[in-house]
Amino acid sequence: MRRKPRIPPSPLPQREGIDPVRVRLPPEGGWATVREHLAERLSRAGTGVVDHMFSAGLVVGADGRAVAADAVFVPGMFVWFHRELPAEVRVPFPLEVVHRDEHIVVVDKPHFLATTPRGSHVTETALARLRRELGIPTLGAAHRLDRLTAGLLLFTVRPGERGAYQSLFGDRRVRKVYEAVAPYDPSVVLPRTVRSRILKERGILAAREVEGEPNAVSRVELVEHRPSTDGPGRLGRYRLVPATGQTHQLRVHMNTLGVPILGDPLYPVVTGPVPAGDFRRPLQLLARELEFTDPVTGVEHRFRSGRALGAWASYDRWSAGQ
């Protein structure tokens, strides 16, 4: 049985809370130099970008020394470099720390802040911001929330323990409760459990329900309802308890019931994605509660978000984008 190669520690520090890129050269190939391989691997960035990285000494080996552009290709060799960070619009809302100990950090994420670096959202993410603000470079996400969803997020402090906390979510041993504001329809009988099969395809913004064995289960309860002063008839405040974790599951199920969550740019009509810098009318979905038994310490944790959904507090102000 072939043993996996030992991965050396990164010789480069994080930049703005972002890890450097690590590349292991393939075991075989027709490249004469390290530069030739990276130029092919990073072809979308352009040859000029790769040449600049080498000339500026930005590509380093395990010893931290710059790799020369004409360095011979060595199968299995590791190299590191930092990608150029994109210019990003700052999300001007605080990331509240709810709990912090030597194992985990639990935060109350605002709307519009992505959980982890992806696509055009890199430094303006909860993970990168927390690494900078708390000074914990080893911090990692145990699960994710959509960029447009606010609420509770769990991060791990020690890389060796991350798998144990991630397994809590994969094995459905975490009790999650969400809150949403949506139109009230008296013909929708609640509470009820919604079951369906949800398909989310890469490159397509919205998920959809398809025929087949259900893979998404959500409990939907109406907490209260009232007239909106200048809105779509009556508004409802809903308690949502997902038993599974499909992408956009709660948003899809609320839309299926005919009461789509306010501020949703995808359901029932795709009008998104919401561009960076547009902080008007946030999606009225909040991860309100997080409850689990700590797999490392055995402590029973129960956390609750202190945020309020704007459309319920004042529909007029939320609708006006204030």
GISUL-V503245 format. One record per pair of residues at least 12 apart in sequence whose C-alpha atoms are under 10 Angstrom apart, sorted by the first residue. I is the first residue (numbers start at 1). J is the second residue. Records with the same first field share a line. If there is no record, write none. Layout:
I: J ; J
This chain:
5: 76
7: 22 ; 24 ; 62 ; 78
8: 61 ; 62 ; 63 ; 78
9: 62 ; 63
10: 22 ; 60 ; 61 ; 62 ; 63 ; 64 ; 78 ; 79 ; 80 ; 81
11: 60 ; 61 ; 62 ; 63 ; 64 ; 65 ; 79 ; 80 ; 81
12: 58 ; 59 ; 60 ; 61 ; 62 ; 63 ; 64 ; 80 ; 81 ; 82
13: 82 ; 137
14: 82 ; 128 ; 131 ; 132 ; 137 ; 138
15: 82 ; 83 ; 85 ; 123 ; 128 ; 132 ; 137
16: 85 ; 122 ; 123 ; 124 ; 128 ; 129 ; 131 ; 132
17: 117 ; 122 ; 123 ; 124 ; 125 ; 127 ; 128 ; 129 ; 130 ; 131 ; 132 ; 133 ; 135 ; 136 ; 137 ; 138 ; 139
18: 82 ; 83 ; 85 ; 116 ; 117 ; 122 ; 123 ; 127 ; 128 ; 129 ; 131 ; 132 ; 137
19: 80 ; 81 ; 82 ; 83 ; 128 ; 137 ; 138
20: 79 ; 80 ; 81 ; 82 ; 83
21: 59 ; 79 ; 80 ; 81 ; 82 ; 83
22: 59 ; 60 ; 61 ; 78 ; 79 ; 80 ; 81 ; 82
23: 38 ; 41 ; 61 ; 76 ; 77 ; 78 ; 79 ; 80 ; 81
24: 74 ; 75 ; 76 ; 77 ; 78 ; 79 ; 80
25: 37 ; 38 ; 73 ; 74 ; 75 ; 76 ; 77 ; 78 ; 79
26: 73 ; 74 ; 75 ; 76 ; 77 ; 78
27: 74 ; 75 ; 76 ; 77
28: 73 ; 74 ; 75 ; 76
29: 73 ; 74 ; 75
30: 73
31: 72 ; 73 ; 74 ; 75
32: 70 ; 71 ; 72 ; 73 ; 74
33: 68 ; 69 ; 70 ; 71 ; 72 ; 73 ; 74
34: 54 ; 59 ; 67 ; 68 ; 69 ; 70 ; 71 ; 72 ; 73 ; 74 ; 75 ; 77 ; 79
35: 47 ; 50 ; 51 ; 53 ; 54 ; 59 ; 67 ; 68 ; 69 ; 70 ; 71 ; 72 ; 73
36: 50 ; 51 ; 69 ; 70 ; 71 ; 72 ; 73
37: 73
38: 50 ; 51 ; 79
39: 51
45: 83
49: 83 ; 84
50: 69
51: 69
52: 69
53: 66 ; 67 ; 69 ; 81 ; 82 ; 83
54: 66 ; 67 ; 68 ; 69 ; 70 ; 81
55: 67 ; 68 ; 69
56: 68
57: 69 ; 81
58: 80 ; 81 ; 82 ; 83
59: 79 ; 80 ; 81 ; 82
60: 78 ; 79 ; 80 ; 81 ; 82
61: 77 ; 78 ; 79 ; 80 ; 81
62: 77 ; 78 ; 79 ; 80
63: 79
64: 79 ; 80
65: 79
66: 79 ; 80 ; 81
67: 79 ; 80
85: 120 ; 121 ; 122 ; 123
86: 119 ; 120 ; 121 ; 122 ; 123
87: 120 ; 121 ; 122 ; 123 ; 124
88: 120 ; 121 ; 122 ; 123 ; 124 ; 276 ; 277
89: 121 ; 123 ; 124 ; 275 ; 276 ; 277 ; 278
90: 112 ; 113 ; 123 ; 124 ; 125 ; 276 ; 277
91: 110 ; 111 ; 112 ; 113 ; 114 ; 124 ; 125 ; 276 ; 277 ; 278 ; 279
92: 110 ; 112 ; 113 ; 124 ; 277 ; 279
93: 109 ; 110 ; 111 ; 112 ; 113 ; 279
94: 108 ; 109 ; 110 ; 113
95: 107 ; 108 ; 109 ; 110 ; 111 ; 113 ; 126 ; 129 ; 130 ; 133 ; 151
96: 108 ; 109 ; 110 ; 130 ; 151 ; 152 ; 305 ; 306 ; 307
97: 109 ; 130 ; 134 ; 152 ; 153
98: 152 ; 153 ; 154 ; 303 ; 304 ; 305 ; 306
99: 154 ; 301 ; 303
100: 155 ; 156 ; 157
101: 156 ; 157
102: 156 ; 157 ; 158
103: 139 ; 155 ; 156 ; 157 ; 158 ; 159 ; 161 ; 162 ; 165 ; 294 ; 296 ; 297
104: 139 ; 140 ; 141 ; 142 ; 154 ; 155 ; 156 ; 157 ; 158 ; 161 ; 162 ; 165 ; 294
105: 130 ; 134 ; 139 ; 140 ; 141 ; 153 ; 154 ; 155 ; 156 ; 157
106: 152 ; 153 ; 154 ; 155 ; 156 ; 290 ; 303
107: 126 ; 130 ; 151 ; 152 ; 153 ; 154 ; 155 ; 303 ; 305
108: 126 ; 150 ; 151 ; 152 ; 153 ; 154 ; 286 ; 287 ; 288 ; 303 ; 304 ; 305 ; 306 ; 307
109: 125 ; 126 ; 145 ; 147 ; 148 ; 149 ; 150 ; 151 ; 152 ; 153 ; 286 ; 287 ; 305 ; 307
110: 126 ; 147 ; 148 ; 149 ; 150 ; 151 ; 152 ; 282 ; 286 ; 307
111: 145 ; 146 ; 147 ; 148 ; 149 ; 150 ; 151 ; 279 ; 281 ; 282 ; 283 ; 284 ; 285 ; 286
112: 124 ; 125 ; 146 ; 147 ; 148 ; 149 ; 150 ; 274 ; 275 ; 276 ; 277 ; 278 ; 279 ; 280 ; 282 ; 283
113: 125 ; 126 ; 127 ; 129 ; 145 ; 146 ; 147 ; 148 ; 149 ; 150 ; 276
114: 126 ; 127 ; 128 ; 144 ; 145 ; 146 ; 147 ; 148 ; 149 ; 150
115: 127 ; 128 ; 129 ; 141 ; 143 ; 144 ; 145 ; 146 ; 147 ; 149 ; 153
116: 128 ; 129 ; 140 ; 141 ; 143 ; 144 ; 145 ; 146 ; 147
120: 276
121: 147 ; 276
125: 147
126: 141 ; 144 ; 147 ; 153 ; 155
127: 139 ; 140 ; 141 ; 155
128: 140
130: 155
136: 156 ; 157 ; 158
137: 157 ; 158
138: 156 ; 157 ; 158 ; 159
139: 155 ; 156 ; 157 ; 158 ; 159 ; 162
140: 154 ; 155 ; 156 ; 157 ; 158 ; 159 ; 162
141: 153 ; 154 ; 155 ; 156 ; 157 ; 162 ; 165 ; 166
142: 154 ; 155 ; 156 ; 161 ; 162 ; 163 ; 164 ; 165 ; 166 ; 167 ; 168 ; 169 ; 170
143: 155 ; 156 ; 165 ; 166 ; 167 ; 168 ; 169 ; 170
145: 247 ; 248 ; 286 ; 287
146: 247 ; 248 ; 285
147: 274 ; 283
148: 263 ; 264 ; 265 ; 273 ; 274 ; 279 ; 282 ; 283 ; 284 ; 285 ; 286
149: 178 ; 264 ; 282 ; 283 ; 284 ; 285 ; 286 ; 287
150: 178 ; 179 ; 282 ; 283 ; 284 ; 285 ; 286 ; 287 ; 288 ; 305 ; 307 ; 308 ; 309
151: 178 ; 179 ; 285 ; 286 ; 287 ; 288 ; 289 ; 290 ; 304 ; 305 ; 306 ; 307 ; 308
152: 176 ; 177 ; 178 ; 286 ; 287 ; 288 ; 289 ; 290 ; 303 ; 304 ; 305 ; 306 ; 307
153: 287 ; 289 ; 290 ; 303 ; 305
154: 166 ; 290
161: 295 ; 296
164: 294 ; 295 ; 296
165: 292 ; 293 ; 294 ; 295 ; 296
167: 295
168: 292 ; 293 ; 294 ; 295
169: 244 ; 245 ; 292
170: 244 ; 245
171: 244
172: 242 ; 243 ; 244 ; 245 ; 292
173: 243 ; 291 ; 292 ; 293
174: 243 ; 290 ; 291 ; 292 ; 293 ; 294 ; 301
175: 241 ; 242 ; 243 ; 289 ; 290 ; 291 ; 292 ; 293 ; 302
176: 240 ; 241 ; 242 ; 243 ; 244 ; 287 ; 288 ; 289 ; 290 ; 291 ; 292 ; 302 ; 303
177: 219 ; 239 ; 240 ; 241 ; 242 ; 243 ; 286 ; 287 ; 288 ; 289 ; 290 ; 291 ; 304
178: 220 ; 238 ; 239 ; 240 ; 241 ; 242 ; 250 ; 285 ; 286 ; 287 ; 288 ; 289 ; 290 ; 305
179: 220 ; 221 ; 222 ; 223 ; 237 ; 238 ; 239 ; 240 ; 241 ; 284 ; 285 ; 286 ; 287 ; 288 ; 289 ; 308 ; 309
180: 222 ; 223 ; 236 ; 237 ; 238 ; 239 ; 240 ; 250 ; 251 ; 254 ; 260 ; 261 ; 262 ; 283 ; 284 ; 285 ; 286 ; 287 ; 288 ; 309 ; 311 ; 312
181: 222 ; 225 ; 235 ; 236 ; 237 ; 238 ; 239 ; 259 ; 260 ; 261 ; 262 ; 263 ; 283 ; 284 ; 285 ; 286 ; 309 ; 310 ; 311 ; 312 ; 315
182: 225 ; 232 ; 234 ; 235 ; 236 ; 237 ; 238 ; 254 ; 255 ; 258 ; 259 ; 260 ; 261 ; 262 ; 263 ; 264 ; 284 ; 285 ; 311 ; 312
183: 225 ; 226 ; 227 ; 228 ; 231 ; 232 ; 233 ; 234 ; 235 ; 236 ; 237 ; 238 ; 258 ; 259 ; 260 ; 261 ; 262
184: 222 ; 224 ; 225 ; 226 ; 227 ; 232 ; 233 ; 234 ; 235 ; 236 ; 237 ; 238 ; 258 ; 259 ; 260
185: 225 ; 233 ; 234 ; 235 ; 236 ; 257 ; 258 ; 259
186: 225 ; 234
187: 257 ; 258
188: 222 ; 257 ; 258 ; 259
189: 220 ; 221 ; 222 ; 257
190: 219 ; 220 ; 221 ; 222 ; 223 ; 238
191: 219 ; 220 ; 221 ; 222 ; 223 ; 238 ; 239 ; 240
192: 218 ; 219 ; 220 ; 221 ; 222
193: 217 ; 218 ; 219 ; 220 ; 221 ; 240 ; 241 ; 242 ; 243 ; 253
194: 214 ; 216 ; 217 ; 218 ; 219 ; 220 ; 242 ; 250 ; 253 ; 254 ; 256 ; 257
195: 213 ; 214 ; 215 ; 216 ; 217 ; 218 ; 219 ; 243 ; 244 ; 253
196: 208 ; 209 ; 210 ; 211 ; 212 ; 213 ; 214 ; 215 ; 216 ; 217 ; 218 ; 249 ; 252 ; 253 ; 256
197: 209 ; 210 ; 211 ; 212 ; 213 ; 214 ; 215 ; 216 ; 217 ; 246 ; 249
198: 210 ; 211 ; 212 ; 213 ; 214 ; 215 ; 216 ; 217 ; 246 ; 247 ; 248 ; 249 ; 252 ; 253
199: 211 ; 215 ; 216 ; 246 ; 247 ; 248 ; 249
200: 246 ; 247 ; 248 ; 249
205: 265 ; 266 ; 270 ; 271 ; 272 ; 273
206: 247 ; 248 ; 251 ; 252 ; 265 ; 266 ; 267 ; 268 ; 269 ; 270 ; 272 ; 273
207: 246 ; 247 ; 248 ; 249 ; 251 ; 252 ; 266 ; 267
208: 248 ; 249 ; 252 ; 253 ; 267
209: 249 ; 252 ; 253 ; 256
215: 243 ; 244 ; 245 ; 246 ; 249
216: 242 ; 243 ; 244 ; 245 ; 246 ; 247 ; 248 ; 249 ; 250 ; 252 ; 253
217: 241 ; 242 ; 243 ; 244 ; 245 ; 246 ; 249 ; 250 ; 253
218: 240 ; 241 ; 242 ; 243 ; 244 ; 245 ; 249 ; 250 ; 253 ; 254
219: 239 ; 240 ; 241 ; 242 ; 243 ; 250 ; 253
220: 238 ; 239 ; 240 ; 241 ; 242 ; 250 ; 253 ; 254 ; 257
221: 237 ; 238 ; 239 ; 240 ; 241
222: 236 ; 237 ; 238 ; 239 ; 240
223: 236 ; 237 ; 238 ; 239 ; 240
224: 236 ; 237 ; 238 ; 239
225: 237 ; 238 ; 312
226: 312
228: 311 ; 312 ; 314 ; 315 ; 316
229: 314 ; 315 ; 316
230: 314 ; 315 ; 316 ; 319
231: 311 ; 315 ; 316 ; 319
232: 315
235: 259 ; 262 ; 311 ; 312 ; 315
236: 259 ; 261 ; 312
237: 261 ; 284 ; 309 ; 311 ; 312
238: 254 ; 261 ; 285
239: 286 ; 288
240: 253 ; 254 ; 285 ; 286 ; 287 ; 288
241: 287 ; 289
248: 266 ; 267
250: 285
251: 264 ; 266 ; 267 ; 268 ; 283 ; 285
252: 266 ; 267 ; 268
253: 267
254: 267 ; 268
255: 267 ; 268
256: 268
260: 284
261: 283 ; 284 ; 285
262: 281 ; 282 ; 283 ; 284 ; 285 ; 311 ; 318 ; 319
263: 280 ; 281 ; 282 ; 283 ; 284 ; 285 ; 311 ; 318 ; 319
264: 281 ; 282 ; 283 ; 284 ; 285
265: 282 ; 283
278: 321
279: 321 ; 322
280: 318 ; 319 ; 320 ; 321 ; 322
281: 310 ; 311 ; 315 ; 317 ; 318 ; 319 ; 320 ; 321 ; 322
282: 309 ; 310 ; 311 ; 318 ; 319 ; 321
283: 309 ; 310 ; 311
284: 308 ; 309 ; 310 ; 311 ; 312 ; 318
285: 308 ; 309
286: 305 ; 307 ; 308 ; 309
287: 304 ; 305 ; 307
288: 303 ; 304 ; 305 ; 306 ; 307 ; 308
289: 302 ; 303 ; 304 ; 305 ; 306
290: 302 ; 303 ; 304 ; 305
291: 303 ; 304
310: 322
